[in-house]
Amino acid sequence: MNIMDFNVKKLAADAGTFLSRAVQFTEEKLGQAEKTELDAHLENLLSKAECTKLWTEKIMKQTEVLLQPNPNARIEEFVYEKLDRKAPSRMNNPELLGQYMIDAGNEFGPGTAYGNALIKCGETQKRIGTADRELIQTSAINFLTPLRNFIEGDYKTITKERKLLQNKRLDLDAAKTRLKKAKVAEARAAQLNTSQPEENNIMVNVSYMLNLLHVKWLKIWAEEVTKSEQEVRITQSEFDRQAEITRLLLEGISSTHAHHLRCLNDFVEAQMTYYAQCYQYMLDLQKQLGSFPSTFLSNNNQSSSTPVPSVSASSVLASASASLPSVSNSIVPSAISELKSSSGSRKARVLYDYDAANSSELSLLADEVITVYSVHGMDSDWLMGERGNQKGKVPITYLELLN
């Protein structure tokens, strides 16, 4: 029975506190009550925390999109994570493409040039897929997990303490409002004129009763003022203590930024490793494809005397960087051979704009005429070009030799 009485009293007290906060909050919004403002330092810390939370969420979500572009796969991973179960292992896009290339190469025949090339490309794609998995795993552990821990851990604690600070402020302002009203009522009671004319005994008795009520009224309001002042002191102390707790938590945001900076460095290093691996894999593949002969048997039963033109990997990369629809064959092989075998030079017209990839190359503008010549030991897909005092390597696929 006593426990039930205690629970009822506690429930009534909580309901009264909630109602008091609701009234205070409403009056503040209507401009009918004063509001205790937080100090500027605490306001700045709160703003910094909100800004950190907002951008951390955006960076985290976009990083997840970068690492896993498939939204269905992201949803599946989220569901398995919430169920605390391991998601089934599936091939990623590079691995799936690589497997298709290997299967196609085996179908066409590993002994054919095209089949062999498909197998080599497929193996490279699967290596890239493995590197992609390592990037996702490393980034999830070293970058995404710390960001998620901040959102789901530290910031939730800050939000909880901030809400508690708001409640303590409402309690303080409600107590101040009650104290103000009690003092106003006390002042009005003290100003009441209870003196009455004493013409007969009846009026004397009435006057006596009024004075007695007046004294009791003053005593009641004096007690109310004392009670309100004590309540203000208690709520002020609780508010100050909660403000200090919230401030200490918010000042930890600077440490959070420092931790996230270290995580960002780890993410950049993981990306650097991934792209370096991919570059090395493609470089090795380019060398392997460049070793294929310029003529080979087609997969159809055509005559072996039919030559098939070969485009080297370096010329393909050069043409791709300039966004060309196809590789030009304007320089005929015989003219190239003559130029490379002789020590002379020729005039050549530039077919397309070309941006030099490094200082050893020469940038070109379409339709300009330059002087070209061969240098011993230079790649077969390049010539040395001169324009006035400028010179550098130029890709032959961008040139048309002039007579």
N, C-alpha and C positions, 0 to 999 in steps of 0.2 A: 504493500500500500504506500509506504514511504517512497519507494522507488518510482511508483506511478505519479505521486504528487510532485516529485522532483522533475520528472520528465515533462509533466504538464507545465510546471513553472518555467522550466528552461525553454520549452516551445513557445510559451507566451512571451518570454523575454526576447527570444530571437525574432518573433513576429513583430514585437514593438520596435526593436532596433531596425529591422528591415523597413518598416513603415516610416520610421523617422528619417532614414537615409533617402527613401523615395521622395518624401515631402521636401527635404532639403535640396535634392537634385533637381526636382521640378521647379522649385522657387528660384534656384540659381539660373535655370534655363529661361525663366520668365523675367529675370532681372529683379526679383523681389527679395533676394537674400544675398548677403555678402559671401564671397568665396575666398578661402585662404590660398594664395598663389604659392607655387613651389619656387625655390630660389633658382636663379638663372643657370647655375652650374648643373643642378639636377635636371633641369629642362633640356639643356644641351646634351647631357648623357642619355636621356630618354630618346631624343631625336636621333642621336648617333646609333643607338641600339635598333631603332625601327629601320633606319636606313641600311644597317648591316644585315638585318633579317631579310629585307626586301630584295637586295641585290644578291645575297647568298642563295635565296630560293631561285632567282632567275638564272644565275650562273650554274647552279646544280642541275636544273631541269634542262638547260640547253646543252650542258656537257653530256647528259644522258642521251639526248637526241643525237649528238655528234658521235658518240660511241656506238649507239644502237639506233640507226635511222628508222627501223621497222617499228611502228607504234604497237602492233599486235604482239611483237616479241617483248616489248617493254611492259605491256600489261601482264603478259604471262609471267615474266620474271617478278613483277610486283606481287602477283597473287601467290606464287610459290614462296616468296620471301615472307609474306604475312602468315602463310600456313606453316612456316618454318620447315619447308621441304626443299630439297635440291631440284632445280629445274632440269628436265631431260636434256642431254647433250645433243645438239644438232649442228650440222655443217653451216658455217657462215657463207656469205655470198662468194668471196674469193675461193674458198675451198670447194664450193659446189661448182663454180665455173671451171676450176682446175680439174675436178673429177670428170666433167663432161668432155673437156679437151682430151684428157688421157683416154677415155673410152672411145672418143672419135678417132684419135690417133691409132689406137689398136685396131679399130674397125677398118680404117683405110690401109693399115699395114705399117708397122714400125720401120720397114725397109724403104718406104717411099719418103721423099723429102718432106712432103706435106704432113704425113702421118708422124714422122719423127719430130718435126717442128711443133706439132700440136702437143705431143707428149712432153716435150721440154717446156713449152709454155704452161701446160697444166701443172707440171711439178713446181714451177715457179709460183703459180697462183696459189697452190696449196701452202707453200712456204709463207707467202704473204698472209694467207688466212691464219696460219699459226701465229705469226707476228701480231696480227690483229687481235687474236684472243689474249695474247700476253699484254698488249696495250690496255685492253678493257679490264683485265684482272688487276693490273698494277694501278690503273687510274681509279678503279673502284675502291681499292684498299687505301691508297695513299692520298686521294683527293676527295672523292665523293663521300666516303664514310665520315671523315672529320666534318665536312660541311653539313651532312645530315645529322650528325650527333649534336651540332650546335643548334640546329633548328628544332630538333625533337627533344633536346635535353636542356642545354643552358638557357635558350631563349624561353622555353616553357616555364622554367623557374623564375626568370625575370618577369614574365607576364603575370605569374601567380603573385609575386611579391608586389608588383605594380598595382594589381587589382586590390590587394590588401591595403596598400598605401592610400588608394582612392577611398576605400571604405573608412579608414581611420580619419581621413580629411573630412569626409561627410559627417562622421561622428563629432569631430571637433567643431565644425561650423554649426551643426545642429545645437550643440551645447552652448556655443556663443550666442546663438539666436534666442535660446530659452533664457539665458542670463540677461540678455538685453530686454526681453519682454518682462521678466520678473522685476527688474529695476524700474522700468517705466510704470508698471502696476504699483510698485511700492511708493513711487513718488506721487502718483495720483491719489493713493490712499492717505498719504500724509497731508495732502492739500485739502482734503474734505473738511468742511466746517460743520461740526456736529453740535455746536452751541445752539440751544433753543431758549426761547423766553420762558421765564419761570413765573407765570401768572397764577398757577394753581398747582395743587399736588399732582394732578394727572400729568401735566406737562413736565413736572420735575421727574416723575417716574419714567416718562418716555425719553427724556433727555438722558437720564442715567443709563437706560437700556441701549440707546444709540452709542453713547460713549463706550460702553462695554463691548459692543459689537465692533466698534472702530478699533479698539485696542487689540481685540482678537484678530481682526483682519490684518492689522499692521504686523502682528506677530507671525501670522501665517506667511505673509509675503517676505518678511525678513528671513524666515527659515528657508523659503524657496530660493531667495537670493544666495544664501549661504550654501545651500545644496547645489545650486547651479554653478557657483564659483568653484566648488570642489570638483564637480564634474568636468568643468573646463580644464582645471589643472591636470586631472587624470587623462583626459582625451588628448591634451597637448603633449603630455609625456609619451603616451603611446604613439602619437603621430610622429614625434621627433625620433623615437627609436626605430619605427618602421621606415622613416625617410633615410636614416643612416644605413639600415640593412639594404635598402634598395640602391642607395648610392654605391655601396661597396660592391654589389653585384654588377652594377652598370660600369664601374671603373674597370672591371675585368674584360670589357669589350676590346680594350687595347691589346691585352694578351691574346685574345681571340684573333685579332688581325695579324699579330705576329705568327701565331700558329698556322693560320690559313696561308700566310706568305710562304712558310716552309713547305706546306702541302702543294702550293702552286708551283714551286720550284721542282718538286718531285714529279708533278704532272708534265711540266715542260721537258724534263729529262726523259720521261717515258715516251713522250711524243718524238723527241729527238732520236731516241734509240729506234723507235718504230720506223720513222722515215729513213733513217740511215740504213736499216736492214732492207727496207723495200728498194732503196736506191741500189744497194749492192746486188740484190737479187736480180733486178732488171738489167743492171750493167753486165752481170754474168750471162744473162739470157741474150742480151744484145750481141755479145761476143760469140756465143754459140750459134745464133742465127746468121751472123755475118760470115761464119765459116762455111756456110752452104755454098755449093757451086752455083754459078750464074745460070747454067742450063741443067735441067734434069728431066727425067721421064715424068710425064703427067700421070695422074691416077687413072685416066681413061686410056684405052689401048690405042694411043696415037703413035705416030712414027717418032722414033728417038731422034730424028734429024731436025725436028721442029724446035727451034730455040725459044726459050721463055725468058724474057728480060728479068733481071734481078735488081732490086732496089736495096741498097744497104741500109742498115738500121740507123746510121748517123744521118743519112739524107732524109729518112723518114722523120726523125726527130726535128731536123732543121725545118722541113716543110710544115710539120705540125705546129711548131712555135710561131710560124708566120701565118697560120690559119689559111692555108692554101687548100683548094678542093682536090688537087691531085698533084703528083710529082711530075715536073716538066722533063721531057726528054729532048729539049731543043738542041742541046749540044750533041752532035752525032759522035759515036765512039771513034770513028776514024780521025775526026778533027782533034779529039782529045789526045789520041795516041800520037799524032804528028806533033802537037804542041808539047807533050810531055817528053818526046824523044829529042826534040830540038832545044836549043838554048835560047831561042828567040822569044818574042812576046807577040800577043795579038790584041786587037781591040774587041771588046765584048759589050753588048747592050744588056742592061739589067732588066729582067722581066717582072720582078716583084720587089716590093720593099723588104728589107731584111735588117733586123736589129742585132748587132754584134752581141754574142753571149759573154765575151770577155775581151781583154785588151789585145789579144793576139788576132782578133777578127776585125773585119772592116764592115761597117754599116753601109747599106745600099739603099738607093732610091730608085723606084721604077723608072725606066726609060732613059736613065743616064748612061753614058758610055765611059767605060774604064779600061785600063790596060791590065791584062792578065798574063801570067807566065807560070811555069811549073818550077817547083823547087825539089831537089833530090830528097827522097825520104818522106815526102808529104803524103798524107792519105789520098787515096785515089778519088775520093769524092770532093776534094778541095783543090783550089788554085790560089796562087798569091795574086792579089789585086792591088792596083795603085790608082790613086786619084790625087794628082798634084803631089803634095808632100806627105800625103797619108797613104799608108799601105797596111795590108793585113790579109788573113785568109778569108776566102769567099767560097760558098758552096756552088758547085758547078750547075746544080739544078735550077739556079736562079739566073743563069746567064745564057745569052745567045751569041755565039762567036760570029764576028763580022768578017767578010772577005777582005 
